[in-house]
Amino acid sequence: MSRFFGRMVSVGGLLILWALQSAQASAEESVYTDLDLDACVSVNPSAEEEPGGFASLRCEGYRGTPVYFKEFDLRQSVYYGPVSQKIIDEAGETFSAFNHVGKKIEWRLGADGRPTATILRWFIENTNPDTGSVDKALTGQVLVVSKAATDDDPMGCVAGYVDALANPGPNDLARQVADEIAPGFACGVDRPTYHGKRGEKAGEPSYSFPQP
């Protein structure tokens, strides 16, 4: 074998190794989109007339992936991907305390480049027990990890919680939950739990989900 041919084999081997590493890295890639509620459209216009400040919106996420946002009585919930109509109409995974979501969605992508899970920050508006009113000093922050629905599996739901104030490196922990737990999470059967430490400001999750 000539030196030139041997060098080509070596370079070829390095290129194959680089391609394999790149494919493996893409299986755990994050991309980000903004959640702009003003750009969303109502999927239930008549609900806006109901008491309690009810809203049901369809927004656009990563590469057109639908994002469904709902609010009732100052409590919000979000679902991702082509979820079933039953989830859009009946599901509402949120927190007992008043709350609102952040404006940046982190999408975790599978090896095929499609979303498998999301991470979104929730702000928990806790009340001061001495005054009975919402106290900004007591506001909690929770990273909510959700399983994204697909065309083959229309079940999307919350898969886990990470207290963003009680854990060092909460984003890394949330990504671990997104990559290791969310893809195999059975919506409507499994119940989401906190991962890592849970502080007093994390809030109490409120679970409402239709039977699969």
PEFEN-V388704 format. One record per residue. N is the residue number from 0. SS is DSSP state (H for helix, E for strand, - for the rest). OMEGA is omega in radians with two decimals (NA if undefined). NEAR is the number of other C-alpha atoms within 10 Angstrom. Layout:
n={N	N}
ss={SS	SS}
omega={OMEGA	OMEGA}
near={NEAR	NEAR}
This chain:
n={0	1	2	3	4	5	6	7	8	9	10	11	12	13	14	15	16	17	18	19	20	21	22	23	24	25	26	27	28	29	30	31	32	33	34	35	36	37	38	39	40	41	42	43	44	45	46	47	48	49	50	51	52	53	54	55	56	57	58	59	60	61	62	63	64	65	66	67	68	69	70	71	72	73	74	75	76	77	78	79	80	81	82	83	84	85	86	87	88	89	90	91	92	93	94	95	96	97	98	99	100	101	102	103	104	105	106	107	108	109	110	111	112	113	114	115	116	117	118	119	120	121	122	123	124	125	126	127	128	129	130	131	132	133	134	135	136	137	138	139	140	141	142	143	144	145	146	147	148	149	150	151	152	153	154	155	156	157	158	159	160	161	162	163	164	165	166	167	168	169	170	171	172	173	174	175	176	177	178	179	180	181	182	183	184	185	186	187	188	189	190	191	192	193	194	195	196	197	198	199	200	201	202	203	204	205	206	207	208	209	210	211}
ss={-	-	H	H	H	H	H	H	H	H	H	H	H	H	H	H	H	H	H	H	H	H	H	H	H	H	-	-	E	E	E	E	E	E	-	-	H	H	H	-	E	E	-	-	H	H	H	H	H	-	-	-	-	-	E	E	E	E	E	E	-	H	H	H	-	E	E	E	E	E	E	E	-	-	E	E	E	E	E	E	-	-	-	-	H	H	H	H	H	H	-	-	-	E	E	-	-	-	E	E	E	-	-	E	E	E	E	E	E	-	-	-	-	-	E	E	E	E	E	E	E	E	E	E	-	-	E	-	-	-	-	-	-	E	-	H	H	H	-	E	E	E	E	E	E	E	E	-	-	-	-	-	-	-	-	-	E	E	E	E	E	E	E	-	-	-	-	-	-	H	H	H	H	H	H	H	H	H	H	H	-	H	H	H	-	-	-	-	-	-	-	-	-	E	-	-	-	-	-	-	-	-	-	-	E	E	-	-	-	-	-	-}
omega={-3.13	3.11	-3.10	-3.14	3.11	3.11	3.11	3.11	3.13	3.13	3.12	3.11	3.11	3.12	3.10	3.12	3.13	3.14	3.12	3.13	3.14	3.13	3.12	-3.13	-3.09	3.13	-3.14	-3.08	3.07	2.95	-3.02	3.02	3.10	3.02	-3.12	-3.06	3.13	-3.13	-3.11	3.12	-3.13	3.07	3.11	-3.06	-3.10	-3.12	-3.12	-3.14	-3.12	3.11	3.09	3.10	-3.09	3.08	3.06	-2.99	3.00	-3.13	3.14	-3.14	-3.07	3.13	3.08	3.11	-3.11	3.05	-3.12	-3.10	3.09	3.07	3.04	3.11	3.07	3.06	-2.96	3.04	-3.06	3.08	-2.96	3.10	-3.11	-3.13	-3.13	3.13	3.13	3.10	3.13	-3.05	-2.92	-3.05	3.10	3.14	-3.04	3.10	-3.11	3.13	3.01	-3.08	3.01	-3.06	3.05	-3.03	-3.10	3.10	3.00	-3.14	3.03	-3.03	3.06	-3.11	3.13	3.12	3.14	-3.12	3.04	-3.11	3.10	3.06	3.14	-3.11	3.05	3.05	-3.06	-3.05	-3.09	3.12	3.06	-3.10	-3.13	-3.09	-3.09	-3.13	3.09	-3.09	-3.11	3.14	-3.11	-3.12	3.08	3.08	-3.10	3.01	-3.12	3.13	-3.11	3.00	3.12	3.09	3.08	3.10	3.14	-3.11	-3.08	-3.14	3.05	-3.06	3.03	-3.09	3.13	-3.11	3.02	3.08	-3.06	-3.13	-3.03	-3.06	2.98	-3.12	-3.08	-3.13	3.10	3.11	3.12	3.10	3.10	3.09	-3.13	-3.07	-3.00	-3.04	-3.03	-3.08	-3.12	-3.10	-3.13	-3.11	-3.13	3.11	3.07	3.08	3.13	-3.14	3.04	3.07	-3.03	-3.13	3.09	-3.12	-3.08	-3.09	-3.02	3.13	-3.13	3.13	3.06	-2.99	3.03	-3.05	-3.11	3.09	-3.13	NA}
near={6	7	8	9	10	11	12	12	12	12	12	12	12	12	12	12	12	12	12	12	11	11	15	13	12	16	18	18	17	17	12	14	14	13	19	13	13	8	10	16	15	16	17	14	13	11	14	13	10	11	9	12	13	19	20	23	20	21	20	20	20	18	9	9	17	18	21	24	24	23	19	17	12	14	22	21	22	24	26	30	25	20	21	16	10	14	20	21	14	12	20	24	20	27	21	15	19	18	22	19	22	14	13	14	20	22	27	24	20	20	14	10	13	16	26	26	29	28	27	20	22	24	21	26	26	23	18	14	9	6	8	9	11	16	13	12	11	15	18	21	24	25	26	25	28	29	29	30	24	18	10	7	12	18	23	27	29	30	26	22	26	28	28	26	19	18	15	12	10	19	17	11	19	25	24	15	23	28	22	11	18	25	19	13	21	17	22	17	11	11	13	23	12	17	16	16	14	17	14	12	21	28	23	12	15	14	14	13	18	14	11	11}
